[in-house]
Amino acid sequence: MTKLKVTLWAYDGVSDGQHVRVRLVTKNSKGQRHYWKWHKTSSEKTWHTTARDVYGIFEVGAQVAQFKGDKRLDMCTAWK
């Protein structure tokens, strides 16, 4: 089992009634992706958490998206 310590960070500097959310994405040895919980911010915020997978974690990514209410307007993903 792989256990990672993760820090996610997001900043939303525009007062436009929308907000930014960030989440972790992982891929295990079977190629299965896990989309972790979205974290919401309307200013600047950092989250510290852990991620575990019994099949190991072989790829790690982050997604950042802009939302209006619960409607996702756009999103980008970066893998490491």
PyMOL Python script that loads the backbone (N, CA, C, O; Angstrom):
from pymol import cmd

cmd.read_pdbstr("""\
ATOM      1  N   MET A   1       0.851  -1.177   0.000  1.00  0.00           N
ATOM      2  CA  MET A   1       0.000   0.000   0.000  1.00  0.00           C
ATOM      3  C   MET A   1       0.895   1.238   0.000  1.00  0.00           C
ATOM      4  O   MET A   1       1.895   1.299   0.714  1.00  0.00           O
ATOM      5  N   THR A   2       0.522   2.204  -0.799  1.00  0.00           N
ATOM      6  CA  THR A   2       1.230   3.477  -0.846  1.00  0.00           C
ATOM      7  C   THR A   2       0.451   4.518  -0.057  1.00  0.00           C
ATOM      8  O   THR A   2      -0.771   4.616  -0.171  1.00  0.00           O
ATOM      9  N   LYS A   3       1.174   5.293   0.743  1.00  0.00           N
ATOM     10  CA  LYS A   3       0.575   6.403   1.480  1.00  0.00           C
ATOM     11  C   LYS A   3       1.395   7.654   1.179  1.00  0.00           C
ATOM     12  O   LYS A   3       2.605   7.676   1.402  1.00  0.00           O
ATOM     13  N   LEU A   4       0.739   8.691   0.676  1.00  0.00           N
ATOM     14  CA  LEU A   4       1.395   9.953   0.357  1.00  0.00           C
ATOM     15  C   LEU A   4       0.897  11.063   1.267  1.00  0.00           C
ATOM     16  O   LEU A   4      -0.288  11.129   1.593  1.00  0.00           O
ATOM     17  N   LYS A   5       1.806  11.927   1.671  1.00  0.00           N
ATOM     18  CA  LYS A   5       1.413  13.174   2.330  1.00  0.00           C
ATOM     19  C   LYS A   5       1.292  14.210   1.229  1.00  0.00           C
ATOM     20  O   LYS A   5       2.197  14.360   0.408  1.00  0.00           O
ATOM     21  N   VAL A   6       0.181  14.922   1.210  1.00  0.00           N
ATOM     22  CA  VAL A   6      -0.122  15.841   0.110  1.00  0.00           C
ATOM     23  C   VAL A   6      -0.484  17.217   0.660  1.00  0.00           C
ATOM     24  O   VAL A   6      -1.192  17.344   1.659  1.00  0.00           O
ATOM     25  N   THR A   7       0.023  18.240  -0.022  1.00  0.00           N
ATOM     26  CA  THR A   7      -0.383  19.613   0.259  1.00  0.00           C
ATOM     27  C   THR A   7      -0.971  20.194  -1.012  1.00  0.00           C
ATOM     28  O   THR A   7      -0.314  20.210  -2.052  1.00  0.00           O
ATOM     29  N   LEU A   8      -2.204  20.670  -0.936  1.00  0.00           N
ATOM     30  CA  LEU A   8      -2.873  21.324  -2.063  1.00  0.00           C
ATOM     31  C   LEU A   8      -3.025  22.797  -1.728  1.00  0.00           C
ATOM     32  O   LEU A   8      -3.255  23.160  -0.575  1.00  0.00           O
ATOM     33  N   TRP A   9      -2.895  23.637  -2.737  1.00  0.00           N
ATOM     34  CA  TRP A   9      -2.969  25.076  -2.536  1.00  0.00           C
ATOM     35  C   TRP A   9      -3.769  25.686  -3.662  1.00  0.00           C
ATOM     36  O   TRP A   9      -3.633  25.284  -4.817  1.00  0.00           O
ATOM     37  N   ALA A  10      -4.603  26.655  -3.333  1.00  0.00           N
ATOM     38  CA  ALA A  10      -5.377  27.359  -4.363  1.00  0.00           C
ATOM     39  C   ALA A  10      -5.517  28.819  -3.964  1.00  0.00           C
ATOM     40  O   ALA A  10      -5.575  29.159  -2.783  1.00  0.00           O
ATOM     41  N   TYR A  11      -5.571  29.666  -4.973  1.00  0.00           N
ATOM     42  CA  TYR A  11      -5.733  31.104  -4.763  1.00  0.00           C
ATOM     43  C   TYR A  11      -6.749  31.639  -5.760  1.00  0.00           C
ATOM     44  O   TYR A  11      -6.663  31.368  -6.958  1.00  0.00           O
ATOM     45  N   ASP A  12      -7.705  32.397  -5.256  1.00  0.00           N
ATOM     46  CA  ASP A  12      -8.704  33.047  -6.103  1.00  0.00           C
ATOM     47  C   ASP A  12      -8.671  34.526  -5.767  1.00  0.00           C
ATOM     48  O   ASP A  12      -9.167  34.935  -4.718  1.00  0.00           O
ATOM     49  N   GLY A  13      -8.094  35.330  -6.641  1.00  0.00           N
ATOM     50  CA  GLY A  13      -7.898  36.741  -6.371  1.00  0.00           C
ATOM     51  C   GLY A  13      -8.906  37.671  -7.013  1.00  0.00           C
ATOM     52  O   GLY A  13      -8.727  38.889  -6.982  1.00  0.00           O
ATOM     53  N   VAL A  14      -9.967  37.122  -7.599  1.00  0.00           N
ATOM     54  CA  VAL A  14     -10.939  37.946  -8.306  1.00  0.00           C
ATOM     55  C   VAL A  14     -12.290  37.872  -7.587  1.00  0.00           C
ATOM     56  O   VAL A  14     -12.793  36.782  -7.315  1.00  0.00           O
ATOM     57  N   SER A  15     -12.861  39.010  -7.290  1.00  0.00           N
ATOM     58  CA  SER A  15     -14.191  39.065  -6.659  1.00  0.00           C
ATOM     59  C   SER A  15     -15.252  39.124  -7.751  1.00  0.00           C
ATOM     60  O   SER A  15     -15.745  40.198  -8.094  1.00  0.00           O
ATOM     61  N   ASP A  16     -15.602  37.948  -8.298  1.00  0.00           N
ATOM     62  CA  ASP A  16     -16.542  37.902  -9.421  1.00  0.00           C
ATOM     63  C   ASP A  16     -17.733  36.989  -9.156  1.00  0.00           C
ATOM     64  O   ASP A  16     -18.483  36.673 -10.079  1.00  0.00           O
ATOM     65  N   GLY A  17     -17.919  36.558  -7.906  1.00  0.00           N
ATOM     66  CA  GLY A  17     -19.032  35.670  -7.583  1.00  0.00           C
ATOM     67  C   GLY A  17     -18.751  34.216  -7.912  1.00  0.00           C
ATOM     68  O   GLY A  17     -19.607  33.356  -7.705  1.00  0.00           O
ATOM     69  N   GLN A  18     -17.556  33.931  -8.425  1.00  0.00           N
ATOM     70  CA  GLN A  18     -17.148  32.561  -8.723  1.00  0.00           C
ATOM     71  C   GLN A  18     -16.082  32.158  -7.702  1.00  0.00           C
ATOM     72  O   GLN A  18     -15.573  33.001  -6.962  1.00  0.00           O
ATOM     73  N   HIS A  19     -15.750  30.879  -7.667  1.00  0.00           N
ATOM     74  CA  HIS A  19     -14.712  30.422  -6.751  1.00  0.00           C
ATOM     75  C   HIS A  19     -13.879  29.335  -7.406  1.00  0.00           C
ATOM     76  O   HIS A  19     -14.260  28.761  -8.426  1.00  0.00           O
ATOM     77  N   VAL A  20     -12.736  29.068  -6.798  1.00  0.00           N
ATOM     78  CA  VAL A  20     -11.788  28.065  -7.292  1.00  0.00           C
ATOM     79  C   VAL A  20     -11.854  26.851  -6.375  1.00  0.00           C
ATOM     80  O   VAL A  20     -12.000  26.969  -5.159  1.00  0.00           O
ATOM     81  N   ARG A  21     -11.742  25.675  -7.000  1.00  0.00           N
ATOM     82  CA  ARG A  21     -11.624  24.425  -6.247  1.00  0.00           C
ATOM     83  C   ARG A  21     -10.406  23.670  -6.766  1.00  0.00           C
ATOM     84  O   ARG A  21     -10.044  23.779  -7.937  1.00  0.00           O
ATOM     85  N   VAL A  22      -9.780  22.904  -5.877  1.00  0.00           N
ATOM     86  CA  VAL A  22      -8.615  22.099  -6.231  1.00  0.00           C
ATOM     87  C   VAL A  22      -8.813  20.692  -5.671  1.00  0.00           C
ATOM     88  O   VAL A  22      -9.411  20.515  -4.610  1.00  0.00           O
ATOM     89  N   ARG A  23      -8.299  19.685  -6.401  1.00  0.00           N
ATOM     90  CA  ARG A  23      -8.366  18.308  -5.892  1.00  0.00           C
ATOM     91  C   ARG A  23      -7.203  17.487  -6.424  1.00  0.00           C
ATOM     92  O   ARG A  23      -6.591  17.821  -7.438  1.00  0.00           O
ATOM     93  N   LEU A  24      -6.919  16.419  -5.720  1.00  0.00           N
ATOM     94  CA  LEU A  24      -5.882  15.464  -6.073  1.00  0.00           C
ATOM     95  C   LEU A  24      -6.469  14.397  -6.991  1.00  0.00           C
ATOM     96  O   LEU A  24      -7.625  14.001  -6.838  1.00  0.00           O
ATOM     97  N   VAL A  25      -5.660  13.933  -7.950  1.00  0.00           N
ATOM     98  CA  VAL A  25      -6.019  12.801  -8.801  1.00  0.00           C
ATOM     99  C   VAL A  25      -4.846  11.831  -8.745  1.00  0.00           C
ATOM    100  O   VAL A  25      -3.700  12.247  -8.916  1.00  0.00           O
ATOM    101  N   THR A  26      -5.108  10.539  -8.508  1.00  0.00           N
ATOM    102  CA  THR A  26      -4.035   9.547  -8.485  1.00  0.00           C
ATOM    103  C   THR A  26      -4.367   8.395  -9.429  1.00  0.00           C
ATOM    104  O   THR A  26      -5.528   8.138  -9.747  1.00  0.00           O
ATOM    105  N   LYS A  27      -3.313   7.712  -9.866  1.00  0.00           N
ATOM    106  CA  LYS A  27      -3.479   6.515 -10.694  1.00  0.00           C
ATOM    107  C   LYS A  27      -2.672   5.389 -10.053  1.00  0.00           C
ATOM    108  O   LYS A  27      -1.510   5.576  -9.691  1.00  0.00           O
ATOM    109  N   ASN A  28      -3.303   4.205  -9.914  1.00  0.00           N
ATOM    110  CA  ASN A  28      -2.627   3.079  -9.277  1.00  0.00           C
ATOM    111  C   ASN A  28      -2.022   2.126 -10.308  1.00  0.00           C
ATOM    112  O   ASN A  28      -2.060   2.399 -11.508  1.00  0.00           O
ATOM    113  N   SER A  29      -1.460   1.000  -9.836  1.00  0.00           N
ATOM    114  CA  SER A  29      -0.776   0.041 -10.713  1.00  0.00           C
ATOM    115  C   SER A  29      -1.716  -0.638 -11.703  1.00  0.00           C
ATOM    116  O   SER A  29      -1.254  -1.175 -12.710  1.00  0.00           O
ATOM    117  N   LYS A  30      -3.007  -0.627 -11.445  1.00  0.00           N
ATOM    118  CA  LYS A  30      -3.991  -1.205 -12.365  1.00  0.00           C
ATOM    119  C   LYS A  30      -4.473  -0.177 -13.386  1.00  0.00           C
ATOM    120  O   LYS A  30      -5.307  -0.490 -14.236  1.00  0.00           O
ATOM    121  N   GLY A  31      -3.948   1.055 -13.306  1.00  0.00           N
ATOM    122  CA  GLY A  31      -4.370   2.103 -14.232  1.00  0.00           C
ATOM    123  C   GLY A  31      -5.659   2.799 -13.821  1.00  0.00           C
ATOM    124  O   GLY A  31      -6.189   3.620 -14.569  1.00  0.00           O
ATOM    125  N   GLN A  32      -6.163   2.475 -12.638  1.00  0.00           N
ATOM    126  CA  GLN A  32      -7.400   3.084 -12.155  1.00  0.00           C
ATOM    127  C   GLN A  32      -7.114   4.467 -11.582  1.00  0.00           C
ATOM    128  O   GLN A  32      -6.173   4.648 -10.809  1.00  0.00           O
ATOM    129  N   ARG A  33      -7.928   5.428 -11.965  1.00  0.00           N
ATOM    130  CA  ARG A  33      -7.789   6.780 -11.430  1.00  0.00           C
ATOM    131  C   ARG A  33      -8.737   6.971 -10.252  1.00  0.00           C
ATOM    132  O   ARG A  33      -9.858   6.463 -10.235  1.00  0.00           O
ATOM    133  N   HIS A  34      -8.251   7.717  -9.277  1.00  0.00           N
ATOM    134  CA  HIS A  34      -9.073   8.098  -8.122  1.00  0.00           C
ATOM    135  C   HIS A  34      -9.138   9.617  -8.118  1.00  0.00           C
ATOM    136  O   HIS A  34      -8.113  10.295  -8.058  1.00  0.00           O
ATOM    137  N   TYR A  35     -10.347  10.138  -8.182  1.00  0.00           N
ATOM    138  CA  TYR A  35     -10.576  11.574  -8.122  1.00  0.00           C
ATOM    139  C   TYR A  35     -10.985  11.904  -6.693  1.00  0.00           C
ATOM    140  O   TYR A  35     -12.081  11.554  -6.255  1.00  0.00           O
ATOM    141  N   TRP A  36     -10.105  12.574  -5.975  1.00  0.00           N
ATOM    142  CA  TRP A  36     -10.325  12.878  -4.576  1.00  0.00           C
ATOM    143  C   TRP A  36     -11.272  14.069  -4.433  1.00  0.00           C
ATOM    144  O   TRP A  36     -11.662  14.683  -5.427  1.00  0.00           O
ATOM    145  N   LYS A  37     -11.633  14.387  -3.209  1.00  0.00           N
ATOM    146  CA  LYS A  37     -12.604  15.437  -2.898  1.00  0.00           C
ATOM    147  C   LYS A  37     -12.108  16.821  -3.355  1.00  0.00           C
ATOM    148  O   LYS A  37     -10.930  17.155  -3.219  1.00  0.00           O
ATOM    149  N   TRP A  38     -13.046  17.613  -3.900  1.00  0.00           N
ATOM    150  CA  TRP A  38     -12.756  19.008  -4.233  1.00  0.00           C
ATOM    151  C   TRP A  38     -12.622  19.816  -2.950  1.00  0.00           C
ATOM    152  O   TRP A  38     -13.340  19.572  -1.981  1.00  0.00           O
ATOM    153  N   HIS A  39     -11.684  20.796  -2.944  1.00  0.00           N
ATOM    154  CA  HIS A  39     -11.518  21.745  -1.845  1.00  0.00           C
ATOM    155  C   HIS A  39     -11.767  23.137  -2.409  1.00  0.00           C
ATOM    156  O   HIS A  39     -11.170  23.527  -3.413  1.00  0.00           O
ATOM    157  N   LYS A  40     -12.642  23.873  -1.762  1.00  0.00           N
ATOM    158  CA  LYS A  40     -13.113  25.174  -2.255  1.00  0.00           C
ATOM    159  C   LYS A  40     -12.405  26.328  -1.545  1.00  0.00           C
ATOM    160  O   LYS A  40     -12.122  26.260  -0.349  1.00  0.00           O
ATOM    161  N   THR A  41     -12.126  27.392  -2.312  1.00  0.00           N
ATOM    162  CA  THR A  41     -11.579  28.610  -1.714  1.00  0.00           C
ATOM    163  C   THR A  41     -12.140  29.835  -2.425  1.00  0.00           C
ATOM    164  O   THR A  41     -12.471  29.783  -3.609  1.00  0.00           O
ATOM    165  N   SER A  42     -12.241  30.915  -1.701  1.00  0.00           N
ATOM    166  CA  SER A  42     -12.618  32.183  -2.316  1.00  0.00           C
ATOM    167  C   SER A  42     -11.532  33.221  -2.054  1.00  0.00           C
ATOM    168  O   SER A  42     -11.722  34.404  -2.336  1.00  0.00           O
ATOM    169  N   SER A  43     -10.392  32.783  -1.516  1.00  0.00           N
ATOM    170  CA  SER A  43      -9.241  33.665  -1.319  1.00  0.00           C
ATOM    171  C   SER A  43      -7.975  32.838  -1.508  1.00  0.00           C
ATOM    172  O   SER A  43      -7.653  32.457  -2.633  1.00  0.00           O
ATOM    173  N   GLU A  44      -7.258  32.557  -0.438  1.00  0.00           N
ATOM    174  CA  GLU A  44      -6.058  31.721  -0.501  1.00  0.00           C
ATOM    175  C   GLU A  44      -6.149  30.687   0.602  1.00  0.00           C
ATOM    176  O   GLU A  44      -6.470  31.020   1.743  1.00  0.00           O
ATOM    177  N   LYS A  45      -5.867  29.427   0.273  1.00  0.00           N
ATOM    178  CA  LYS A  45      -6.002  28.377   1.269  1.00  0.00           C
ATOM    179  C   LYS A  45      -5.075  27.222   0.924  1.00  0.00           C
ATOM    180  O   LYS A  45      -4.818  26.946  -0.247  1.00  0.00           O
ATOM    181  N   THR A  46      -4.576  26.548   1.960  1.00  0.00           N
ATOM    182  CA  THR A  46      -3.741  25.358   1.812  1.00  0.00           C
ATOM    183  C   THR A  46      -4.387  24.223   2.587  1.00  0.00           C
ATOM    184  O   THR A  46      -4.891  24.424   3.692  1.00  0.00           O
ATOM    185  N   TRP A  47      -4.371  23.009   1.995  1.00  0.00           N
ATOM    186  CA  TRP A  47      -4.910  21.816   2.644  1.00  0.00           C
ATOM    187  C   TRP A  47      -3.802  20.782   2.757  1.00  0.00           C
ATOM    188  O   TRP A  47      -3.037  20.576   1.815  1.00  0.00           O
ATOM    189  N   HIS A  48      -3.719  20.140   3.900  1.00  0.00           N
ATOM    190  CA  HIS A  48      -2.758  19.061   4.137  1.00  0.00           C
ATOM    191  C   HIS A  48      -3.564  17.792   4.366  1.00  0.00           C
ATOM    192  O   HIS A  48      -4.472  17.768   5.196  1.00  0.00           O
ATOM    193  N   THR A  49      -3.228  16.731   3.624  1.00  0.00           N
ATOM    194  CA  THR A  49      -3.984  15.495   3.726  1.00  0.00           C
ATOM    195  C   THR A  49      -3.077  14.332   3.353  1.00  0.00           C
ATOM    196  O   THR A  49      -1.901  14.531   3.049  1.00  0.00           O
ATOM    197  N   THR A  50      -3.615  13.124   3.375  1.00  0.00           N
ATOM    198  CA  THR A  50      -2.890  11.936   2.917  1.00  0.00           C
ATOM    199  C   THR A  50      -3.740  11.203   1.888  1.00  0.00           C
ATOM    200  O   THR A  50      -4.966  11.312   1.883  1.00  0.00           O
ATOM    201  N   ALA A  51      -3.079  10.467   1.031  1.00  0.00           N
ATOM    202  CA  ALA A  51      -3.760   9.637   0.035  1.00  0.00           C
ATOM    203  C   ALA A  51      -3.187   8.226   0.145  1.00  0.00           C
ATOM    204  O   ALA A  51      -1.974   8.044   0.257  1.00  0.00           O
ATOM    205  N   ARG A  52      -4.071   7.236   0.112  1.00  0.00           N
ATOM    206  CA  ARG A  52      -3.653   5.830   0.207  1.00  0.00           C
ATOM    207  C   ARG A  52      -4.325   5.019  -0.886  1.00  0.00           C
ATOM    208  O   ARG A  52      -5.466   5.283  -1.265  1.00  0.00           O
ATOM    209  N   ASP A  53      -3.592   4.019  -1.390  1.00  0.00           N
ATOM    210  CA  ASP A  53      -4.170   3.086  -2.364  1.00  0.00           C
ATOM    211  C   ASP A  53      -3.510   1.732  -2.173  1.00  0.00           C
ATOM    212  O   ASP A  53      -2.282   1.635  -2.184  1.00  0.00           O
ATOM    213  N   VAL A  54      -4.314   0.676  -1.997  1.00  0.00           N
ATOM    214  CA  VAL A  54      -3.768  -0.666  -1.776  1.00  0.00           C
ATOM    215  C   VAL A  54      -2.999  -1.183  -2.989  1.00  0.00           C
ATOM    216  O   VAL A  54      -2.171  -2.083  -2.850  1.00  0.00           O
ATOM    217  N   TYR A  55      -3.259  -0.627  -4.188  1.00  0.00           N
ATOM    218  CA  TYR A  55      -2.554  -1.033  -5.397  1.00  0.00           C
ATOM    219  C   TYR A  55      -1.394  -0.093  -5.730  1.00  0.00           C
ATOM    220  O   TYR A  55      -0.846  -0.150  -6.831  1.00  0.00           O
ATOM    221  N   GLY A  56      -1.024   0.761  -4.792  1.00  0.00           N
ATOM    222  CA  GLY A  56       0.082   1.690  -4.998  1.00  0.00           C
ATOM    223  C   GLY A  56      -0.373   2.936  -5.739  1.00  0.00           C
ATOM    224  O   GLY A  56      -1.403   2.933  -6.412  1.00  0.00           O
ATOM    225  N   ILE A  57       0.397   3.980  -5.608  1.00  0.00           N
ATOM    226  CA  ILE A  57       0.142   5.226  -6.339  1.00  0.00           C
ATOM    227  C   ILE A  57       1.328   5.448  -7.258  1.00  0.00           C
ATOM    228  O   ILE A  57       2.453   5.634  -6.794  1.00  0.00           O
ATOM    229  N   PHE A  58       1.079   5.428  -8.574  1.00  0.00           N
ATOM    230  CA  PHE A  58       2.148   5.504  -9.552  1.00  0.00           C
ATOM    231  C   PHE A  58       2.160   6.815 -10.324  1.00  0.00           C
ATOM    232  O   PHE A  58       3.175   7.173 -10.921  1.00  0.00           O
ATOM    233  N   GLU A  59       1.061   7.521 -10.317  1.00  0.00           N
ATOM    234  CA  GLU A  59       0.998   8.847 -10.916  1.00  0.00           C
ATOM    235  C   GLU A  59       0.160   9.739 -10.018  1.00  0.00           C
ATOM    236  O   GLU A  59      -0.813   9.295  -9.407  1.00  0.00           O
ATOM    237  N   VAL A  60       0.556  11.014  -9.947  1.00  0.00           N
ATOM    238  CA  VAL A  60      -0.145  11.985  -9.116  1.00  0.00           C
ATOM    239  C   VAL A  60      -0.426  13.219  -9.964  1.00  0.00           C
ATOM    240  O   VAL A  60       0.434  13.701 -10.701  1.00  0.00           O
ATOM    241  N   GLY A  61      -1.646  13.715  -9.840  1.00  0.00           N
ATOM    242  CA  GLY A  61      -2.016  14.927 -10.554  1.00  0.00           C
ATOM    243  C   GLY A  61      -2.845  15.830  -9.667  1.00  0.00           C
ATOM    244  O   GLY A  61      -3.298  15.442  -8.590  1.00  0.00           O
ATOM    245  N   ALA A  62      -3.029  17.046 -10.149  1.00  0.00           N
ATOM    246  CA  ALA A  62      -3.888  18.000  -9.463  1.00  0.00           C
ATOM    247  C   ALA A  62      -4.822  18.617 -10.488  1.00  0.00           C
ATOM    248  O   ALA A  62      -4.424  18.884 -11.622  1.00  0.00           O
ATOM    249  N   GLN A  63      -6.051  18.840 -10.089  1.00  0.00           N
ATOM    250  CA  GLN A  63      -7.016  19.538 -10.940  1.00  0.00           C
ATOM    251  C   GLN A  63      -7.425  20.821 -10.227  1.00  0.00           C
ATOM    252  O   GLN A  63      -7.660  20.834  -9.019  1.00  0.00           O
ATOM    253  N   VAL A  64      -7.503  21.890 -11.000  1.00  0.00           N
ATOM    254  CA  VAL A  64      -7.978  23.177 -10.506  1.00  0.00           C
ATOM    255  C   VAL A  64      -9.115  23.594 -11.416  1.00  0.00           C
ATOM    256  O   VAL A  64      -8.999  23.513 -12.639  1.00  0.00           O
ATOM    257  N   ALA A  65     -10.211  24.040 -10.826  1.00  0.00           N
ATOM    258  CA  ALA A  65     -11.382  24.403 -11.616  1.00  0.00           C
ATOM    259  C   ALA A  65     -12.016  25.673 -11.062  1.00  0.00           C
ATOM    260  O   ALA A  65     -11.891  26.005  -9.883  1.00  0.00           O
ATOM    261  N   GLN A  66     -12.695  26.359 -11.959  1.00  0.00           N
ATOM    262  CA  GLN A  66     -13.468  27.543 -11.583  1.00  0.00           C
ATOM    263  C   GLN A  66     -14.934  27.135 -11.565  1.00  0.00           C
ATOM    264  O   GLN A  66     -15.425  26.505 -12.502  1.00  0.00           O
ATOM    265  N   PHE A  67     -15.629  27.497 -10.491  1.00  0.00           N
ATOM    266  CA  PHE A  67     -17.037  27.148 -10.308  1.00  0.00           C
ATOM    267  C   PHE A  67     -17.865  28.398 -10.087  1.00  0.00           C
ATOM    268  O   PHE A  67     -17.382  29.398  -9.556  1.00  0.00           O
ATOM    269  N   LYS A  68     -19.116  28.325 -10.500  1.00  0.00           N
ATOM    270  CA  LYS A  68     -20.144  29.296 -10.110  1.00  0.00           C
ATOM    271  C   LYS A  68     -21.219  28.469  -9.440  1.00  0.00           C
ATOM    272  O   LYS A  68     -21.939  27.726 -10.106  1.00  0.00           O
ATOM    273  N   GLY A  69     -21.334  28.591  -8.116  1.00  0.00           N
ATOM    274  CA  GLY A  69     -22.190  27.674  -7.367  1.00  0.00           C
ATOM    275  C   GLY A  69     -21.597  26.281  -7.472  1.00  0.00           C
ATOM    276  O   GLY A  69     -20.416  26.089  -7.182  1.00  0.00           O
ATOM    277  N   ASP A  70     -22.394  25.307  -7.881  1.00  0.00           N
ATOM    278  CA  ASP A  70     -21.898  23.947  -8.076  1.00  0.00           C
ATOM    279  C   ASP A  70     -21.639  23.624  -9.544  1.00  0.00           C
ATOM    280  O   ASP A  70     -21.341  22.477  -9.877  1.00  0.00           O
ATOM    281  N   LYS A  71     -21.748  24.612 -10.421  1.00  0.00           N
ATOM    282  CA  LYS A  71     -21.510  24.395 -11.843  1.00  0.00           C
ATOM    283  C   LYS A  71     -20.045  24.674 -12.186  1.00  0.00           C
ATOM    284  O   LYS A  71     -19.550  25.782 -11.980  1.00  0.00           O
ATOM    285  N   ARG A  72     -19.364  23.662 -12.708  1.00  0.00           N
ATOM    286  CA  ARG A  72     -17.966  23.822 -13.109  1.00  0.00           C
ATOM    287  C   ARG A  72     -17.901  24.572 -14.431  1.00  0.00           C
ATOM    288  O   ARG A  72     -18.536  24.175 -15.408  1.00  0.00           O
ATOM    289  N   LEU A  73     -17.131  25.660 -14.461  1.00  0.00           N
ATOM    290  CA  LEU A  73     -17.013  26.482 -15.664  1.00  0.00           C
ATOM    291  C   LEU A  73     -15.830  26.057 -16.530  1.00  0.00           C
ATOM    292  O   LEU A  73     -15.957  25.966 -17.751  1.00  0.00           O
ATOM    293  N   ASP A  74     -14.701  25.802 -15.916  1.00  0.00           N
ATOM    294  CA  ASP A  74     -13.535  25.320 -16.652  1.00  0.00           C
ATOM    295  C   ASP A  74     -12.617  24.588 -15.690  1.00  0.00           C
ATOM    296  O   ASP A  74     -12.778  24.689 -14.474  1.00  0.00           O
ATOM    297  N   MET A  75     -11.636  23.837 -16.238  1.00  0.00           N
ATOM    298  CA  MET A  75     -10.783  23.018 -15.403  1.00  0.00           C
ATOM    299  C   MET A  75      -9.476  22.741 -16.127  1.00  0.00           C
ATOM    300  O   MET A  75      -9.445  22.653 -17.354  1.00  0.00           O
ATOM    301  N   CYS A  76      -8.398  22.604 -15.365  1.00  0.00           N
ATOM    302  CA  CYS A  76      -7.128  22.145 -15.936  1.00  0.00           C
ATOM    303  C   CYS A  76      -6.562  21.069 -15.021  1.00  0.00           C
ATOM    304  O   CYS A  76      -6.830  21.041 -13.820  1.00  0.00           O
ATOM    305  N   THR A  77      -5.765  20.176 -15.628  1.00  0.00           N
ATOM    306  CA  THR A  77      -5.156  19.058 -14.909  1.00  0.00           C
ATOM    307  C   THR A  77      -3.670  19.033 -15.215  1.00  0.00           C
ATOM    308  O   THR A  77      -3.268  19.212 -16.365  1.00  0.00           O
ATOM    309  N   ALA A  78      -2.861  18.815 -14.204  1.00  0.00           N
ATOM    310  CA  ALA A  78      -1.411  18.651 -14.380  1.00  0.00           C
ATOM    311  C   ALA A  78      -0.988  17.362 -13.687  1.00  0.00           C
ATOM    312  O   ALA A  78      -1.365  17.111 -12.542  1.00  0.00           O
ATOM    313  N   TRP A  79      -0.196  16.541 -14.394  1.00  0.00           N
ATOM    314  CA  TRP A  79       0.294  15.262 -13.855  1.00  0.00           C
ATOM    315  C   TRP A  79       1.783  15.363 -13.573  1.00  0.00           C
ATOM    316  O   TRP A  79       2.514  16.078 -14.259  1.00  0.00           O
ATOM    317  N   LYS A  80       2.221  14.636 -12.553  1.00  0.00           N
ATOM    318  CA  LYS A  80       3.638  14.569 -12.222  1.00  0.00           C
ATOM    319  C   LYS A  80       4.050  13.127 -12.157  1.00  0.00           C
ATOM    320  O   LYS A  80       5.214  12.828 -11.890  1.00  0.00           O
TER     321      LYS A  80
END
""", "prot")
cmd.dss("prot")
cmd.show_as("cartoon", "prot")
cmd.util.cbc("prot")
cmd.orient("prot")
